[in-house]
Amino acid sequence: MHHSLTVVICAYTLDRWGDIQAAVASLGRQERRPEQVVLVADTNPELLERARAAFPDVTVLPNAGPRGLSGARNTGVEAATGDVVAFLDDDAAADPRWTAQLLEAFADEDVIGVGGWVEPDWRAPRPAWFPDEFLWVVGCSYTGLPTARAEIRNPIGANMAFRRDAFTKAGGFDADMGRMGADAAGCEETEFAIRARRALPETRVVLEPSARCRHGVSPDRVTRAYFRRRCRAEGRSKALVSRLAGADAALETERTYVSRTLPRGVLRGLGRLVRGDRAGGAQAWAIVEGTALTAGSYALARVKQARRARTAGSPGVA
């Protein structure tokens, strides 16, 4: 079956203008060209006007929803004419076979969503302490993901596609969860994928590792401070997903990741340290620290949710 394809790029700052140009150019080099490209400018009139002038073949729109990534994505979905809607980050560039590989995975009618593989494009030297298990911190594919096409709970937002019917049945991305500018929170694609599968039973979301893009990792994201902030934000986001979708669905993937992938990473790092490679020890410690920060932030957020729920239910409380 031939699928028509819309690709949505959401942007919010002119600081990424060079990346935005590269993202749009990468779509022009696709072996299988998308029928439509939509660029959504999130509350930035100057970016909107520059993009309209620079990309005459692209549908350029202002965010018609609440400020943030979810509102911008929903604006793109509303404008989409394709029966498959793909999303590419404004600082990512797609490989020439990206669209073809995404669409190939939709050949199975029970597949409603496809995620691709996101490789880091380091704009500053990668720190020796940065473990592959935590590449999700910079929005990239990480150790622990399948390396062949397989069912997953949700894709990485920088490189994903859904049938437009999924949005018709399940609604759009939750505007309470999307990123706001440079804020480190997220997980709106996790919540949406869970909700879409519930709205369309007997369907799947799959990872197609051959659908690849390169995602820019700016110098500010290779610091230990950003690593820690992103881990804390992930814990808060997962707590919100747990409240909206239920803890079992929200943490289905994380249980295997924490119980198997991360211990293997720590042991591998310690083994390297024993052999005299200090970077191995630093990576092992980063895994321990990142896990503790994420889990601690999740637990704290869940406690706060429970307190708010009790307060809201207490008689006499305004």
Summary of the structure (lengths in Angstrom):
residues: 318
radius of gyration: 19.8
end to end distance: 56.3
largest distance: 64.1
contacts: 1102
relative contact order: 0.13
helix: 50%
strand: 19%
